[in-house]
Amino acid sequence: MKHDGKVALVTGGTRGIGKAISMRLASEGADIILNYKTDSATAEETAEEIRALGRKVWVMQADVRDDKNIRALGKRIKTDVGQLDIFVHNAAFGTMGPILRMGMFSWRAAMDINVNALLLMTQQLAPLLKENGGWVIGLSSIGAEMAFSEYACIGVSKAAMEALCRYLAFELAPLGIRCNAVSAGPIKTRALDWFAYPHAVDNYAETKSPLHRMGKPQDLTGVVSFLCTPDADWIVGQVIKADGGISLGENFMDWLSPEEKALEEAKKAKKRA
């Protein structure tokens, strides 16, 4: 298996996208360090699923918004595990709302968790990662590049994280550590509950993606897994989009009136007949 003998840390790795990544890496041979913030029951359930795959798992609580928690987590990994090959920063925070009314508490929390934690964790873990030539992956969003209503808090922090990944890649590559980011389109997880109208996000994805569907956590796991292999050694400091083609552009047929759409459907039906 492609990750035999590796140890991977996934922040926020016990549910949603983080859990899917943890399970994918474990299924391909990696032992997993699961980081979570508060939900110990869910963390242990995920750990049991990983153990069922025959992999080792360490469950480590830490609020990655807090510098002291990050230092303690790094120390525990060095002491209790002593090896790290893959670091996936999946933990995220964001508040939905208009930018002109965005409170500084939410804004700073997003920056602390989405950006600063990646920096501080990498500083702590780089000595372990460079021992065997490791990988750092940041989970981003197409909202870092595209502007969406009431998404500024998340989108701006993810854009900053992508910039940080490039700078980390530049300085870590000489140490044998590859750093990249994966930019996701809308993914069906509990995070959609942050939106005032989650069904509108579903409709958006199904309309704008040439695949006409919402993304699933599993749509990201293969990309992350690939980036953490020697096959991706020449990929350094890049943001890999996995968005179902949403960011490709617009289909002007979407903007026809109901009458024009009906006419187009009638034309298609006539051609098929």
FENKAZI-V599839 format. One record per pair of residues at least 12 apart in sequence whose ideal C-beta (glycine too) atoms are under 10 Angstrom apart, sorted by sequence separation. I is the first residue (numbers start at 0). J is the second residue. If there is no record, write none. Layout:
<<I & J> <I & J>>
//
This chain:
<<9 & 21> <12 & 24> <21 & 33> <33 & 45> <46 & 58> <59 & 71> <60 & 72> <61 & 73> <93 & 105> <94 & 106> <142 & 154> <143 & 155> <166 & 178> <167 & 179> <168 & 180> <185 & 197> <201 & 213> <7 & 20> <8 & 21> <9 & 22> <21 & 34> <33 & 46> <43 & 56> <45 & 58> <59 & 72> <92 & 105> <93 & 106> <140 & 153> <141 & 154> <142 & 155> <143 & 156> <144 & 157> <165 & 178> <167 & 180> <187 & 200> <200 & 213> <226 & 239> <7 & 21> <9 & 23> <31 & 45> <42 & 56> <61 & 75> <94 & 108> <121 & 135> <139 & 153> <140 & 154> <142 & 156> <143 & 157> <144 & 158> <164 & 178> <165 & 179> <186 & 200> <187 & 201> <225 & 239> <9 & 24> <18 & 33> <31 & 46> <43 & 58> <60 & 75> <93 & 108> <94 & 109> <120 & 135> <139 & 154> <142 & 157> <143 & 158> <163 & 178> <164 & 179> <165 & 180> <185 & 200> <7 & 23> <9 & 25> <17 & 33> <33 & 49> <42 & 58> <59 & 75> <92 & 108> <93 & 109> <121 & 137> <140 & 156> <141 & 157> <142 & 158> <143 & 159> <164 & 180> <185 & 201> <223 & 239> <7 & 24> <17 & 34> <42 & 59> <59 & 76> <92 & 109> <139 & 156> <140 & 157> <143 & 160> <144 & 161> <163 & 180> <164 & 181> <187 & 204> <222 & 239> <6 & 24> <7 & 25> <17 & 35> <31 & 49> <42 & 60> <57 & 75> <91 & 109> <92 & 110> <117 & 135> <139 & 157> <140 & 158> <143 & 161> <161 & 179> <162 & 180> <185 & 203> <186 & 204> <222 & 240> <223 & 241> <5 & 24> <12 & 31> <30 & 49> <31 & 50> <39 & 58> <57 & 76> <92 & 111> <93 & 112> <117 & 136> <138 & 157> <139 & 158> <143 & 162> <161 & 180> <184 & 203> <185 & 204> <222 & 241> <7 & 27> <9 & 29> <12 & 32> <13 & 33> <25 & 45> <29 & 49> <59 & 79> <92 & 112> <93 & 113> <117 & 137> <137 & 157> <139 & 159> <140 & 160> <160 & 180> <184 & 204> <185 & 205> <219 & 239> <221 & 241> <2 & 23> <7 & 28> <12 & 33> <13 & 34> <14 & 35> <31 & 52> <39 & 60> <59 & 80> <91 & 112> <92 & 113> <117 & 138> <139 & 160> <140 & 161> <161 & 182> <220 & 241> <2 & 24> <5 & 27> <7 & 29> <9 & 31> <10 & 32> <11 & 33> <12 & 34> <13 & 35> <38 & 60> <57 & 79> <90 & 112> <91 & 113> <138 & 160> <139 & 161> <185 & 207> <191 & 213> <219 & 241> <1 & 24> <2 & 25> <5 & 28> <6 & 29> <7 & 30> <8 & 31> <9 & 32> <10 & 33> <11 & 34> <12 & 35> <13 & 36> <18 & 41> <22 & 45> <25 & 48> <26 & 49> <29 & 52> <30 & 53> <31 & 54> <32 & 55> <33 & 56> <34 & 57> <35 & 58> <37 & 60> <57 & 80> <90 & 113> <114 & 137> <137 & 160> <157 & 180> <184 & 207> <185 & 208> <218 & 241> <219 & 242> <2 & 26> <3 & 27> <4 & 28> <5 & 29> <6 & 30> <7 & 31> <8 & 32> <9 & 33> <10 & 34> <11 & 35> <14 & 38> <18 & 42> <21 & 45> <25 & 49> <28 & 52> <30 & 54> <31 & 55> <32 & 56> <33 & 57> <34 & 58> <35 & 59> <36 & 60> <88 & 112> <92 & 116> <113 & 137> <137 & 161> <184 & 208> <218 & 242> <0 & 25> <2 & 27> <3 & 28> <4 & 29> <5 & 30> <6 & 31> <7 & 32> <8 & 33> <9 & 34> <10 & 35> <11 & 36> <13 & 38> <21 & 46> <24 & 49> <25 & 50> <27 & 52> <28 & 53> <29 & 54> <30 & 55> <31 & 56> <32 & 57> <33 & 58> <34 & 59> <35 & 60> <36 & 61> <37 & 62> <55 & 80> <63 & 88> <88 & 113> <91 & 116> <113 & 138> <139 & 164> <157 & 182> <187 & 212> <218 & 243> <0 & 26> <1 & 27> <2 & 28> <3 & 29> <4 & 30> <5 & 31> <6 & 32> <7 & 33> <8 & 34> <9 & 35> <10 & 36> <13 & 39> <18 & 44> <22 & 48> <25 & 51> <26 & 52> <28 & 54> <29 & 55> <30 & 56> <31 & 57> <32 & 58> <33 & 59> <34 & 60> <35 & 61> <36 & 62> <64 & 90> <88 & 114> <90 & 116> <113 & 139> <137 & 163> <157 & 183> <187 & 213> <188 & 214> <0 & 27> <1 & 28> <2 & 29> <3 & 30> <13 & 40> <14 & 41> <18 & 45> <21 & 48> <22 & 49> <25 & 52> <26 & 53> <27 & 54> <30 & 57> <31 & 58> <32 & 59> <33 & 60> <34 & 61> <35 & 62> <36 & 63> <63 & 90> <90 & 117> <113 & 140> <137 & 164> <186 & 213> <187 & 214> <188 & 215> <214 & 241> <0 & 28> <1 & 29> <2 & 30> <13 & 41> <14 & 42> <17 & 45> <21 & 49> <25 & 53> <26 & 54> <34 & 62> <36 & 64> <62 & 90> <63 & 91> <64 & 92> <88 & 116> <136 & 164> <185 & 213> <186 & 214> <187 & 215> <188 & 216> <214 & 242> <215 & 243> <0 & 29> <2 & 31> <13 & 42> <25 & 54> <34 & 63> <36 & 65> <61 & 90> <63 & 92> <88 & 117> <135 & 164> <184 & 213> <185 & 214> <186 & 215> <187 & 216> <214 & 243> <12 & 42> <13 & 43> <14 & 44> <18 & 48> <22 & 52> <24 & 54> <25 & 55> <88 & 118> <90 & 120> <113 & 143> <137 & 167> <184 & 214> <186 & 216> <213 & 243> <13 & 44> <14 & 45> <18 & 49> <25 & 56> <86 & 117> <183 & 214> <186 & 217> <187 & 218> <212 & 243> <214 & 245> <13 & 45> <22 & 54> <36 & 68> <88 & 120> <135 & 167> <186 & 218> <210 & 242> <211 & 243> <12 & 45> <13 & 46> <21 & 54> <88 & 121> <135 & 168> <183 & 216> <186 & 219> <210 & 243> <211 & 244> <12 & 46> <34 & 68> <86 & 120> <184 & 218> <208 & 242> <209 & 243> <210 & 244> <13 & 48> <21 & 56> <86 & 121> <183 & 218> <184 & 219> <207 & 242> <208 & 243> <209 & 244> <210 & 245> <9 & 45> <135 & 171> <183 & 219> <207 & 243> <208 & 244> <209 & 245> <12 & 49> <86 & 123> <134 & 171> <143 & 180> <145 & 182> <153 & 190> <182 & 219> <207 & 244> <208 & 245> <34 & 72> <86 & 124> <133 & 171> <144 & 182> <147 & 185> <181 & 219> <204 & 242> <205 & 243> <207 & 245> <208 & 246> <209 & 247> <86 & 125> <113 & 152> <143 & 182> <145 & 184> <181 & 220> <183 & 222> <204 & 243> <206 & 245> <207 & 246> <208 & 247> <209 & 248> <32 & 72> <83 & 123> <113 & 153> <140 & 180> <142 & 182> <153 & 193> <182 & 222> <207 & 247> <83 & 124> <86 & 127> <114 & 155> <115 & 156> <133 & 174> <135 & 176> <136 & 177> <137 & 178> <139 & 180> <140 & 181> <141 & 182> <142 & 183> <152 & 193> <181 & 222> <204 & 245> <207 & 248> <209 & 250> <34 & 76> <83 & 125> <86 & 128> <109 & 151> <110 & 152> <113 & 155> <114 & 156> <117 & 159> <118 & 160> <121 & 163> <125 & 167> <129 & 171> <132 & 174> <133 & 175> <134 & 176> <135 & 177> <136 & 178> <137 & 179> <138 & 180> <139 & 181> <140 & 182> <141 & 183> <142 & 184> <181 & 223> <203 & 245> <207 & 249> <32 & 75> <64 & 107> <83 & 126> <84 & 127> <85 & 128> <109 & 152> <113 & 156> <114 & 157> <117 & 160> <121 & 164> <128 & 171> <132 & 175> <133 & 176> <134 & 177> <135 & 178> <136 & 179> <137 & 180> <138 & 181> <139 & 182> <140 & 183> <141 & 184> <142 & 185> <150 & 193> <179 & 222> <207 & 250> <12 & 56> <32 & 76> <64 & 108> <72 & 116> <76 & 120> <83 & 127> <84 & 128> <108 & 152> <109 & 153> <112 & 156> <113 & 157> <114 & 158> <115 & 159> <116 & 160> <129 & 173> <130 & 174> <131 & 175> <132 & 176> <133 & 177> <134 & 178> <135 & 179> <136 & 180> <137 & 181> <138 & 182> <139 & 183> <140 & 184> <141 & 185> <149 & 193> <150 & 194> <179 & 223> <181 & 225> <206 & 250> <13 & 58> <64 & 109> <66 & 111> <82 & 127> <83 & 128> <106 & 151> <109 & 154> <110 & 155> <111 & 156> <113 & 158> <114 & 159> <115 & 160> <118 & 163> <122 & 167> <125 & 170> <129 & 174> <130 & 175> <131 & 176> <132 & 177> <133 & 178> <134 & 179> <135 & 180> <136 & 181> <137 & 182> <138 & 183> <140 & 185> <149 & 194> <181 & 226> <12 & 58> <64 & 110> <65 & 111> <69 & 115> <73 & 119> <77 & 123> <81 & 127> <82 & 128> <83 & 129> <84 & 130> <91 & 137> <106 & 152> <109 & 155> <110 & 156> <113 & 159> <114 & 160> <117 & 163> <121 & 167> <125 & 171> <128 & 174> <129 & 175> <140 & 186> <148 & 194> <149 & 195> <180 & 226> <207 & 253> <7 & 54> <12 & 59> <32 & 79> <64 & 111> <65 & 112> <69 & 116> <72 & 119> <73 & 120> <76 & 123> <77 & 124> <80 & 127> <83 & 130> <84 & 131> <86 & 133> <87 & 134> <88 & 135> <89 & 136> <91 & 138> <93 & 140> <105 & 152> <109 & 156> <113 & 160> <114 & 161> <117 & 164> <128 & 175> <129 & 176> <147 & 194> <148 & 195> <179 & 226> <206 & 253> <6 & 54> <32 & 80> <63 & 111> <64 & 112> <68 & 116> <72 & 120> <73 & 121> <76 & 124> <82 & 130> <83 & 131> <84 & 132> <85 & 133> <86 & 134> <87 & 135> <88 & 136> <89 & 137> <90 & 138> <91 & 139> <98 & 146> <101 & 149> <105 & 153> <108 & 156> <109 & 157> <112 & 160> <114 & 162> <115 & 163> <118 & 166> <126 & 174> <128 & 176> <138 & 186> <178 & 226> <179 & 227> <6 & 55> <8 & 57> <10 & 59> <62 & 111> <63 & 112> <64 & 113> <66 & 115> <69 & 118> <70 & 119> <73 & 122> <74 & 123> <77 & 126> <81 & 130> <82 & 131> <84 & 133> <85 & 134> <86 & 135> <87 & 136> <88 & 137> <89 & 138> <91 & 140> <93 & 142> <100 & 149> <106 & 155> <107 & 156> <110 & 159> <114 & 163> <118 & 167> <121 & 170> <125 & 174> <128 & 177> <177 & 226> <30 & 80> <32 & 82> <62 & 112> <63 & 113> <66 & 116> <69 & 119> <70 & 120> <73 & 123> <77 & 127> <83 & 133> <84 & 134> <85 & 135> <86 & 136> <87 & 137> <88 & 138> <101 & 151> <102 & 152> <106 & 156> <109 & 159> <110 & 160> <113 & 163> <114 & 164> <117 & 167> <121 & 171> <128 & 178> <140 & 190> <177 & 227> <6 & 57> <8 & 59> <10 & 61> <32 & 83> <64 & 115> <65 & 116> <68 & 119> <69 & 120> <72 & 123> <73 & 124> <76 & 127> <82 & 133> <83 & 134> <85 & 136> <86 & 137> <87 & 138> <88 & 139> <97 & 148> <98 & 149> <101 & 152> <109 & 160> <125 & 176> <148 & 199> <177 & 228> <2 & 54> <11 & 63> <30 & 82> <63 & 115> <64 & 116> <70 & 122> <71 & 123> <72 & 124> <73 & 125> <95 & 147> <96 & 148> <97 & 149> <98 & 150> <99 & 151> <124 & 176> <177 & 229> <179 & 231> <10 & 63> <32 & 85> <34 & 87> <63 & 116> <66 & 119> <69 & 122> <70 & 123> <73 & 126> <95 & 148> <96 & 149> <98 & 151> <147 & 200> <30 & 84> <31 & 85> <32 & 86> <34 & 88> <36 & 90> <62 & 116> <63 & 117> <65 & 119> <69 & 123> <73 & 127> <95 & 149> <96 & 150> <97 & 151> <98 & 152> <101 & 155> <177 & 231> <29 & 84> <34 & 89> <35 & 90> <61 & 116> <69 & 124> <94 & 149> <95 & 150> <96 & 151> <121 & 176> <177 & 232> <179 & 234> <182 & 237> <186 & 241> <29 & 85> <34 & 90> <36 & 92> <63 & 119> <95 & 151> <96 & 152> <98 & 154> <147 & 203> <177 & 233> <178 & 234> <179 & 235> <180 & 236> <181 & 237> <182 & 238> <183 & 239> <184 & 240> <186 & 242> <63 & 120> <93 & 150> <94 & 151> <95 & 152> <98 & 155> <121 & 178> <175 & 232> <177 & 234> <178 & 235> <179 & 236> <180 & 237> <181 & 238> <182 & 239> <183 & 240> <184 & 241> <185 & 242> <186 & 243> <93 & 151> <94 & 152> <95 & 153> <177 & 235> <178 & 236> <179 & 237> <180 & 238> <181 & 239> <182 & 240> <183 & 241> <184 & 242> <185 & 243> <10 & 69> <61 & 120> <93 & 152> <94 & 153> <176 & 235> <177 & 236> <178 & 237> <179 & 238> <180 & 239> <181 & 240> <182 & 241> <183 & 242> <184 & 243> <24 & 84> <92 & 152> <93 & 153> <172 & 232> <177 & 237> <179 & 239> <180 & 240> <181 & 241> <182 & 242> <183 & 243> <184 & 244> <185 & 245> <24 & 85> <92 & 153> <93 & 154> <117 & 178> <184 & 245> <10 & 72> <91 & 153> <93 & 155> <184 & 246> <24 & 87> <93 & 156> <117 & 180> <172 & 235> <8 & 72> <92 & 156> <93 & 157> <171 & 235> <172 & 236> <182 & 246> <8 & 73> <20 & 85> <91 & 156> <171 & 236> <21 & 87> <91 & 157> <168 & 234> <169 & 235> <20 & 87> <168 & 235> <169 & 236> <8 & 76> <21 & 89> <168 & 236> <20 & 89> <91 & 160> <167 & 236> <168 & 237> <6 & 76> <17 & 87> <19 & 89> <165 & 235> <166 & 236> <16 & 87> <17 & 88> <18 & 89> <165 & 236> <8 & 80> <17 & 89> <88 & 160> <164 & 236> <165 & 237> <16 & 89> <17 & 90> <164 & 237> <165 & 238> <6 & 80> <15 & 89> <17 & 91> <164 & 238> <6 & 81> <8 & 83> <12 & 87> <16 & 91> <88 & 163> <161 & 236> <6 & 82> <7 & 83> <8 & 84> <9 & 85> <10 & 86> <11 & 87> <15 & 91> <36 & 112> <88 & 164> <161 & 237> <162 & 238> <5 & 82> <6 & 83> <7 & 84> <8 & 85> <9 & 86> <10 & 87> <11 & 88> <12 & 89> <161 & 238> <4 & 82> <5 & 83> <6 & 84> <7 & 85> <8 & 86> <9 & 87> <10 & 88> <11 & 89> <12 & 90> <160 & 238> <5 & 84> <6 & 85> <7 & 86> <8 & 87> <9 & 88> <10 & 89> <11 & 90> <4 & 84> <5 & 85> <6 & 86> <7 & 87> <8 & 88> <9 & 89> <10 & 90> <11 & 91> <158 & 238> <8 & 89> <9 & 90> <10 & 91> <11 & 92> <138 & 219> <157 & 238> <2 & 84> <2 & 85> <138 & 223> <34 & 120> <136 & 222> <136 & 223> <136 & 224> <134 & 223> <86 & 176> <136 & 226> <135 & 226> <136 & 227> <84 & 176> <86 & 178> <88 & 180> <89 & 181> <134 & 226> <135 & 227> <134 & 227> <87 & 181> <133 & 227> <134 & 228> <144 & 238> <143 & 238> <144 & 240> <93 & 190> <95 & 192> <96 & 193> <132 & 229> <134 & 231> <141 & 238> <145 & 242> <95 & 193> <134 & 232> <144 & 242> <91 & 190> <94 & 193> <95 & 194> <96 & 195> <139 & 238> <141 & 240> <93 & 193> <95 & 195> <132 & 232> <139 & 239> <141 & 241> <145 & 245> <11 & 112> <92 & 193> <137 & 238> <139 & 240> <141 & 242> <145 & 246> <10 & 112> <140 & 242> <141 & 243> <144 & 246> <136 & 239> <141 & 245> <11 & 116> <141 & 246> <10 & 116> <10 & 117> <10 & 120> <8 & 120> <8 & 124> <20 & 136> <20 & 138> <8 & 127> <8 & 128> <6 & 127> <17 & 138> <16 & 138> <6 & 131> <5 & 131> <7 & 133> <4 & 131> <6 & 133> <7 & 134> <8 & 135> <9 & 136> <11 & 138> <5 & 133> <10 & 138> <5 & 134> <7 & 136> <9 & 138> <89 & 219> <89 & 223> <87 & 223> <87 & 224> <85 & 223> <85 & 224> <87 & 226> <87 & 227> <85 & 226> <86 & 227> <85 & 227> <84 & 227> <85 & 228> <20 & 181> <16 & 181> <16 & 183> <19 & 186> <19 & 188> <16 & 186> <18 & 188> <15 & 186> <17 & 188> <15 & 187> <16 & 188> <15 & 188> <14 & 188> <15 & 189> <16 & 190> <14 & 189> <15 & 190> <23 & 216> <27 & 220> <22 & 216> <23 & 217> <26 & 220> <27 & 221> <22 & 217> <29 & 224> <19 & 215> <20 & 216> <23 & 219> <24 & 220> <19 & 216> <20 & 217> <23 & 220> <27 & 224> <16 & 214> <18 & 216> <19 & 217> <22 & 220> <23 & 221> <26 & 224> <29 & 227> <16 & 215> <17 & 216> <19 & 218> <20 & 219> <21 & 220> <23 & 222> <24 & 223> <16 & 216> <19 & 219> <20 & 220> <23 & 223> <24 & 224> <27 & 227> <15 & 216> <16 & 217> <19 & 220> <23 & 224> <27 & 228> <14 & 216> <16 & 218> <18 & 220> <20 & 222> <16 & 219> <20 & 223> <24 & 227> <16 & 220> <19 & 223> <20 & 224> <16 & 223> <20 & 227> <9 & 223> <7 & 223> <7 & 224> <7 & 227> <2 & 224> <5 & 227> <1 & 224> <5 & 228> <1 & 225> <2 & 227> <1 & 227> <2 & 228> <1 & 228> <1 & 229> <1 & 230>>
//
